[in-house]
Amino acid sequence: MNNKEVQKLLKSAYTAPPPQRKEAFLRDHRRSEIGYRKLLTMQIRYLPPSAWVLSVALFALILVLSLSLDLRRTWIASALTPLLALVVVTVNSQWSRCGMAEWEMSSRFSLQSILMARLLVLGGFHLGLLAVLAPVLARCGSIGLLRTGVYLLVPYLASGVMGLFVTRKFHGDEALYVSVLSAAVLCLLFGLPGVFWPAAYKTDCFHIWVALLAVLTVVLLHEIQCSVRRMGGLYETYG
């Protein structure tokens, strides 16, 4: 017996009485609709202050260390950028680690919508920080705004991809530990070439960075889709 047959049997067994004064009730108790913009605003207030403070502190650390090292400022900034993405992953998985899933499932918004809102809020904030950092490094390093932006985005997206993948495969504190470890490994991967192979940050290898940016963008979108699908599919419960 499939689901449709079960639904038909339930309808035949339990016939609801006709509603009385339905239109008057709906007119007196209008539903308050909340759009996606309102959801984003609510998530800004809901996110822990430590996420904003830590993001700004990491931004300041990257800026200070990059400007204090003359010829190495580009790879220093690139190597530390994965730590910013770690903040997004940590905050986004906090509901699961703290046992708040039941509370969020009881809200009028789906978990999928909340996930997307958090990614947009913190991800957009970090992109704004990188947008401030890139012109400063480009001017001081004389390598161009486009190249600087790519050098910053590639490790950030790589850390985001790894973080989302880890939170899908691991749960609880274990996911946090593995996410921190993966971010540290990415910091080394993008930092070591600056020490042992400076040519990786030269013009001749820039096409490799562009290819990595394109691939990581596609993979990140795939990981977001997989994370949403893990919660049951993206659907909206608001107007």
VODO-461065 format. One record per residue: x negated, y, z of N, C-alpha, C in turn; residue in one letter. Coordinates in steps of 0.05 Angstrom, whole numbers, padded with zeros to 5 digits, always signed. Example, Ala and Ser with C-alpha at 12.3 -4.5 7.8 and 13.67 -1.06 7.14 Angstrom:
// residues 2
-00264-00114+00156-00246-00090+00156-00264-00066+00156A;-00257-00045+00142-00273-00021+00143-00258+00001+00157S;
//
This chain:
// residues 239
-00017-00024+00000+00000+00000+00000-00018+00025+00000M;-00013+00042-00020-00030+00066-00022-00018+00089-00006N;-00032+00112-00007-00023+00135+00009+00004+00146-00001N;+00008+00146-00027+00033+00157-00037+00057+00141-00028K;+00054+00114-00027+00076+00097-00018+00081+00102+00012E;+00060+00105+00027+00063+00111+00056+00078+00137+00060V;+00070+00157+00044+00084+00183+00047+00113+00182+00040Q;+00120+00166+00020+00148+00163+00013+00164+00149+00035K;+00152+00129+00047+00165+00115+00069+00169+00133+00093L;+00149+00149+00099+00152+00168+00121+00174+00189+00116L;+00175+00198+00091+00196+00218+00085+00224+00206+00087K;+00226+00181+00079+00252+00168+00081+00260+00161+00109S;+00240+00155+00126+00246+00147+00154+00250+00171+00172A;+00236+00193+00166+00238+00217+00183+00246+00240+00165Y;+00272+00245+00164+00283+00267+00148+00286+00291+00166T;+00272+00312+00160+00274+00337+00176+00300+00351+00172A;+00311+00362+00193+00337+00377+00190+00332+00403+00174P;+00352+00413+00161+00348+00438+00145+00341+00461+00164P;+00322+00478+00156+00315+00501+00174+00337+00521+00177P;+00339+00532+00201+00358+00553+00207+00345+00580+00210Q;+00356+00600+00197+00345+00627+00198+00316+00628+00192R;+00307+00613+00172+00279+00612+00164+00269+00638+00154K;+00284+00651+00136+00275+00677+00125+00273+00698+00146E;+00292+00699+00165+00291+00719+00186+00267+00714+00204A;+00261+00689+00210+00237+00683+00226+00211+00691+00213F;+00209+00685+00187+00185+00693+00172+00182+00723+00169L;+00205+00736+00167+00205+00766+00165+00196+00779+00191R;+00204+00767+00214+00197+00778+00240+00169+00770+00249D;+00158+00749+00238+00132+00739+00246+00114+00736+00221H;+00107+00758+00210+00091+00758+00186+00062+00748+00193R;+00052+00732+00175+00025+00721+00178+00004+00743+00173R;-00015+00745+00191-00037+00765+00186-00059+00752+00169S;-00061+00761+00145-00080+00749+00126-00108+00761+00131E;-00128+00744+00129-00156+00753+00133-00172+00744+00108I;-00184+00763+00095-00200+00757+00071-00228+00750+00078G;-00244+00744+00057-00271+00735+00061-00288+00758+00072Y;-00282+00783+00065-00298+00805+00076-00294+00807+00106R;-00270+00802+00115-00265+00802+00144-00279+00779+00158K;-00280+00756+00145-00294+00733+00156-00324+00739+00159L;-00336+00752+00139-00364+00760+00141-00369+00779+00164L;-00351+00798+00167-00354+00817+00189-00352+00803+00216T;-00334+00784+00218-00331+00768+00243-00356+00752+00249M;-00368+00741+00228-00392+00724+00232-00416+00742+00240Q;-00417+00767+00231-00438+00785+00240-00437+00789+00270I;-00413+00791+00281-00410+00795+00310-00414+00768+00324R;-00408+00746+00311-00410+00720+00324-00438+00709+00326Y;-00455+00717+00306-00483+00707+00307-00498+00716+00331L;-00514+00699+00343-00528+00707+00368-00548+00730+00363P;-00550+00748+00382-00569+00770+00379-00598+00761+00374P;-00605+00738+00385-00632+00728+00381-00639+00723+00351S;-00618+00717+00335-00624+00713+00306-00633+00739+00293A;-00619+00761+00300-00627+00787+00289-00654+00796+00300W;-00658+00793+00326-00683+00802+00338-00707+00786+00327V;-00703+00760+00325-00725+00743+00315-00731+00749+00286L;-00710+00754+00270-00715+00761+00242-00731+00787+00239S;-00723+00807+00254-00737+00833+00253-00766+00829+00263V;-00769+00813+00285-00796+00809+00296-00814+00794+00276A;-00803+00774+00262-00819+00761+00241-00826+00779+00218L;-00807+00796+00211-00812+00815+00189-00835+00834+00197F;-00834+00844+00222-00855+00862+00232-00882+00847+00233A;-00882+00822+00241-00906+00806+00242-00918+00803+00215L;-00902+00796+00195-00911+00792+00168-00923+00818+00157I;-00909+00840+00162-00918+00866+00152-00945+00874+00165L;-00947+00871+00191-00971+00880+00205-00995+00863+00196V;-00991+00836+00196-01013+00818+00188-01021+00822+00159L;-01002+00827+00142-01008+00831+00113-01024+00856+00109S;-01016+00878+00122-01029+00903+00117-01056+00905+00132L;-01060+00888+00152-01086+00889+00166-01108+00873+00152S;-01101+00857+00133-01121+00841+00118-01121+00850+00089L;-01141+00864+00081-01141+00878+00055-01135+00861+00031D;-01153+00841+00026-01150+00826+00001-01133+00801+00004L;-01122+00797+00028-01106+00772+00033-01077+00778+00039R;-01069+00802+00037-01042+00809+00046-01020+00794+00031R;-01024+00788+00006-01003+00774-00009-00998+00746+00001T;-01019+00730+00003-01015+00703+00011-01008+00700+00040W;-01017+00719+00057-01009+00719+00085-00978+00722+00087I;-00968+00741+00072-00939+00746+00073-00924+00722+00061A;-00935+00710+00040-00922+00687+00027-00922+00663+00046S;-00944+00660+00061-00946+00637+00079-00928+00638+00103A;-00922+00663+00112-00905+00666+00136-00875+00669+00129L;-00868+00672+00104-00840+00676+00097-00823+00652+00104T;-00832+00627+00103-00815+00604+00110-00803+00606+00139P;-00817+00621+00156-00807+00624+00183-00780+00639+00184L;-00777+00657+00165-00751+00672+00163-00729+00653+00156L;-00733+00636+00136-00713+00616+00129-00707+00597+00151A;-00726+00591+00168-00722+00574+00191-00701+00585+00210L;-00700+00612+00212-00680+00625+00229-00652+00619+00218V;-00648+00620+00192-00622+00614+00180-00614+00586+00186V;-00632+00567+00181-00626+00539+00185-00619+00533+00214V;-00635+00545+00233-00630+00540+00261-00603+00550+00270T;-00596+00575+00262-00571+00586+00270-00548+00571+00257V;-00552+00563+00232-00530+00549+00218-00524+00522+00230N;-00544+00509+00242-00539+00482+00254-00534+00484+00283S;-00532+00508+00294-00528+00511+00323-00501+00500+00332Q;-00481+00503+00315-00454+00493+00323-00454+00464+00328W;-00470+00449+00312-00471+00420+00315-00488+00412+00339S;-00511+00426+00343-00528+00419+00365-00516+00425+00392R;-00499+00446+00393-00487+00454+00419-00459+00442+00423C;-00451+00425+00405-00425+00412+00408-00401+00431+00404G;-00404+00450+00386-00383+00469+00381-00366+00463+00357M;-00370+00440+00345-00356+00433+00320-00326+00432+00325A;-00318+00420+00348-00289+00418+00354-00276+00445+00357E;-00290+00464+00369-00279+00491+00372-00276+00504+00345W;-00296+00502+00328-00294+00515+00302-00274+00502+00284E;-00270+00476+00287-00250+00462+00271-00221+00470+00279M;-00218+00480+00303-00192+00489+00312-00185+00517+00304S;-00204+00531+00291-00199+00559+00282-00183+00558+00256S;-00175+00581+00247-00159+00583+00222-00177+00580+00197R;-00203+00581+00201-00222+00579+00179-00234+00551+00178F;-00239+00541+00155-00252+00515+00152-00281+00517+00159S;-00293+00495+00167-00321+00494+00173-00338+00501+00148L;-00327+00494+00125-00341+00500+00100-00343+00530+00096Q;-00321+00545+00101-00321+00574+00098-00340+00587+00118S;-00340+00577+00142-00358+00588+00163-00387+00583+00155I;-00393+00560+00145-00420+00554+00136-00429+00573+00114L;-00412+00578+00094-00419+00596+00073-00422+00624+00083M;-00405+00632+00102-00407+00659+00112-00433+00664+00127A;-00442+00644+00143-00467+00647+00157-00490+00649+00138R;-00490+00632+00118-00512+00632+00098-00513+00660+00084L;-00490+00670+00077-00489+00696+00064-00498+00719+00082L;-00490+00718+00107-00496+00740+00125-00526+00741+00131V;-00537+00719+00141-00565+00718+00149-00583+00718+00124L;-00575+00703+00103-00591+00703+00079-00592+00730+00066G;-00569+00744+00065-00569+00772+00054-00586+00791+00071G;-00586+00788+00097-00602+00805+00115-00632+00800+00109F;-00639+00775+00106-00667+00768+00101-00676+00778+00074H;-00659+00776+00054-00665+00787+00028-00669+00817+00029L;-00653+00830+00046-00657+00859+00050-00684+00865+00062G;-00693+00849+00082-00719+00852+00094-00741+00848+00073L;-00738+00827+00057-00759+00822+00036-00759+00844+00015L;-00735+00856+00010-00734+00878-00009-00749+00902+00001A;-00750+00905+00028-00765+00927+00040-00795+00920+00040V;-00801+00895+00045-00829+00887+00047-00843+00886+00020L;-00829+00877-00001-00841+00874-00027-00853+00900-00039A;-00839+00922-00039-00852+00947-00050-00876+00956-00034P;-00876+00952-00008-00899+00960+00008-00923+00943+00001V;-00920+00917-00001-00942+00900-00008-00951+00904-00037L;-00932+00909-00054-00938+00913-00083-00955+00938-00086A;-00948+00959-00071-00963+00984-00073-00991+00982-00061R;-00993+00968-00039-01019+00965-00026-01037+00945-00040C;-01025+00924-00051-01040+00904-00065-01044+00908-00094G;-01029+00927-00106-01032+00934-00134-01028+00909-00152S;-01008+00893-00146-01003+00869-00162-00975+00871-00176I;-00960+00891-00171-00934+00894-00183-00911+00884-00166G;-00889+00897-00168-00866+00890-00152-00854+00863-00159L;-00853+00856-00184-00842+00830-00193-00858+00807-00182L;-00884+00808-00184-00901+00786-00174-00898+00784-00144R;-00899+00806-00130-00896+00805-00101-00870+00793-00092T;-00848+00801-00106-00822+00790-00099-00821+00760-00103G;-00833+00750-00125-00833+00721-00130-00850+00707-00109V;-00873+00718-00102-00890+00706-00081-00875+00703-00054Y;-00857+00722-00049-00842+00721-00024-00818+00702-00025L;-00805+00702-00048-00780+00686-00051-00785+00656-00053L;-00807+00648-00066-00812+00620-00070-00814+00605-00043V;-00831+00613-00025-00833+00599+00001-00807+00602+00017P;-00794+00624+00015-00769+00627+00030-00748+00607+00020Y;-00745+00605-00006-00725+00585-00017-00734+00557-00011L;-00760+00551-00012-00770+00524-00006-00763+00517+00023A;-00766+00535+00041-00760+00530+00069-00730+00526+00073S;-00714+00542+00058-00685+00539+00060-00676+00512+00049G;-00688+00503+00027-00681+00476+00016-00688+00454+00036V;-00712+00455+00047-00720+00435+00066-00703+00435+00091M;-00696+00459+00100-00679+00461+00124-00651+00449+00120G;-00639+00456+00098-00612+00445+00092-00613+00414+00089L;-00634+00405+00076-00637+00376+00072-00640+00362+00099F;-00657+00374+00117-00662+00362+00143-00636+00361+00160V;-00621+00383+00159-00596+00384+00175-00575+00365+00165T;-00577+00357+00140-00559+00337+00130-00567+00308+00138R;-00593+00304+00141-00603+00278+00147-00607+00272+00177K;-00611+00294+00192-00615+00291+00221-00594+00306+00236F;-00591+00301+00262-00571+00314+00278-00582+00321+00305H;-00569+00341+00318-00577+00348+00345-00605+00361+00346G;-00618+00357+00368-00645+00368+00372-00665+00357+00352D;-00660+00333+00343-00679+00321+00324-00680+00337+00298E;-00657+00348+00290-00656+00365+00266-00672+00390+00270A;-00671+00402+00294-00686+00426+00300-00716+00421+00299L;-00725+00399+00311-00753+00393+00312-00764+00388+00284Y;-00749+00373+00268-00758+00367+00240-00758+00392+00223V;-00739+00410+00228-00738+00435+00213-00762+00453+00219S;-00769+00454+00245-00793+00470+00253-00818+00458+00241V;-00820+00432+00241-00843+00418+00230-00845+00423+00200L;-00823+00421+00186-00823+00426+00157-00831+00455+00150S;-00821+00474+00166-00828+00502+00162-00858+00507+00166A;-00869+00493+00187-00898+00496+00192-00914+00484+00169A;-00905+00461+00158-00919+00449+00136-00918+00467+00111V;-00896+00480+00106-00894+00498+00084-00912+00522+00087L;-00914+00532+00112-00932+00554+00117-00961+00547+00110C;-00968+00522+00116-00995+00513+00109-00998+00510+00079L;-00978+00498+00066-00979+00494+00037-00982+00520+00022L;-00969+00540+00030-00971+00566+00016-00993+00583+00027F;-01005+00576+00050-01027+00592+00060-01054+00581+00052G;-01057+00555+00050-01083+00543+00044-01093+00552+00017L;-01076+00554-00004-01087+00564-00030-01100+00592-00028P;-01089+00609-00010-01101+00635-00007-01129+00634+00004G;-01135+00613+00019-01162+00610+00031-01181+00595+00012V;-01171+00572+00002-01189+00555-00014-01185+00557-00044F;-01163+00569-00053-01158+00572-00082-01144+00598-00087W;-01158+00620-00084-01146+00647-00088-01134+00651-00116P;-01143+00635-00136-01133+00638-00163-01103+00631-00165A;-01092+00617-00144-01064+00610-00145-01047+00635-00143A;-01057+00657-00133-01042+00682-00131-01051+00702-00152Y;-01064+00692-00173-01073+00710-00194-01053+00709-00217K;-01057+00727-00236-01038+00730-00258-01036+00705-00275T;-01058+00690-00278-01059+00666-00295-01040+00644-00285D;-01035+00644-00259-01017+00623-00248-00989+00633-00242C;-00983+00657-00250-00957+00668-00243-00934+00653-00256F;-00938+00642-00280-00917+00627-00293-00909+00602-00276H;-00927+00591-00261-00921+00568-00244-00902+00577-00221I;-00907+00600-00210-00890+00611-00189-00862+00616-00200W;-00860+00627-00224-00834+00632-00236-00819+00606-00240V;-00832+00586-00250-00820+00560-00253-00810+00548-00226A;-00827+00551-00206-00819+00542-00179-00795+00557-00169L;-00794+00583-00174-00771+00599-00166-00745+00589-00179L;-00746+00583-00205-00723+00574-00219-00714+00546-00208A;-00733+00528-00205-00726+00501-00195-00715+00502-00167V;-00727+00518-00149-00718+00520-00122-00691+00533-00119L;-00685+00551-00137-00658+00564-00137-00637+00543-00143T;-00642+00527-00163-00623+00506-00171-00620+00485-00148V;-00643+00477-00137-00642+00457-00115-00628+00468-00090V;-00632+00494-00085-00619+00506-00062-00589+00506-00065L;-00579+00513-00089-00551+00513-00094-00540+00484-00091L;-00556+00465-00100-00547+00437-00097-00545+00429-00068H;-00565+00437-00052-00565+00431-00023-00541+00444-00009E;-00535+00469-00017-00511+00482-00005-00486+00467-00012I;-00484+00458-00037-00461+00443-00045-00459+00416-00030Q;-00482+00403-00026-00482+00378-00011-00474+00383+00018C;-00483+00405+00030-00476+00411+00058-00446+00416+00061S;-00435+00430+00041-00407+00436+00041-00391+00410+00037V;-00400+00394+00019-00386+00368+00013-00387+00350+00037R;-00408+00351+00053-00410+00335+00077-00389+00342+00097R;-00379+00366+00096-00357+00374+00115-00330+00369+00103M;-00329+00358+00079-00303+00350+00069-00294+00366+00045G;-00311+00383+00034-00304+00399+00011-00297+00427+00018G;-00302+00445+00000-00297+00474+00006-00268+00480+00000L;-00254+00489+00021-00226+00498+00017-00222+00522+00035Y;-00202+00537+00028-00197+00562+00043-00171+00559+00059E;-00171+00570+00083-00146+00570+00099-00137+00598+00104T;-00144+00616+00087-00136+00644+00091-00130+00655+00064Y;-00116+00678+00065-00108+00691+00040-00128+00712+00030G;
//
